[in-house]
Amino acid sequence: MNLGFIGVGTITEAVVTGLCEAEVPGLSILLSPRSIDRSRKLSERYAALEVATDNQQVLDRSELVILAVRPQDAAAVLGALDFRRGLKVASFIATISSAEMQRQVGPAEFIGRVAPVPPVARRTGPIAMCPPNRKLADLFDPIATVIQVSDEAQLDAFFSVSALMAPYFELLESTSSWLRARGVDPVDADRYTGSLFRGIAEKSTQPTGEGFAGLVEEHATRAGINEQLRRELLAAGFYDRIQSGLDLIQARMQGRATLDDTLE
């Protein structure tokens, strides 16, 4: 397959890295010259990659093109391109709906929105997409847990949950910082924190469809320290704030809020 990317930011780099490391057979990847240093470094690392002279060349030489530009740049970038009939197009752009994407890329065929996350560079983590599409699912299956939905609002919800990555690492930083403040060597503090969270996260990779309440109960020994800290965080509204924050992000995804909106 001749696969093209317009926009080479962090997410594109992660997806391309995962695909090349997975050695997907018959895959040839053409990158736009946007973020030229990143594109060139990737093409020097992987033989399957090439950097196009411009965005139009990406369209002209690809069977499938994935759009990954910033939402605020999309109209200008796409408006300058000539999309041909028969070309298939997908999008990593979080805040632009499928209907709007189809309008902007016609007469090409828009086949879906895709929500990857950076860990796919290591061939782990999820990729959600809407609507279900076998060609896209087969492409991404070697690098991610592929989840396909028919309801675009559900895809927006998956995109919203990916906003927890930075807060997750903030939790790790808060934990390691607390240890360092008590005299623990910084390397040991980071090693312990990273190992702890990695170890407990592995318990969540065997989904049952019944949520994670069982794991909460399993790790909250009666009258133990985990039960106590969970009790205090619940009382402080910690978990309610997370859900409210996700509501805010989803509202932004759907055009009902902006970056300036807060939980207050």
Protein Blocks (a to p, Z undefined) as FASTA:
>chain_A
ZZddehjafklmmmmmmmmmnopghiacdddfehkllmmmmmmmpmkbccdfbfklmmmm
pfbdcdfbdfklmmmmmmmpccdehiacddfbfklcfklmmmmmpcbdcfbdcdddfklm
nopajdddddddfklmmmmmmmoccdddfblklmmmmmmmmmmmmmmmmmmmmmmmmmmm
nopafklmmmmmmmmmmmmmmmmmmcghlajmlmmmmmmcghiaklmmmmmmmmnommmm
mmmmmmmmmmmmnopacfkbcfZZ
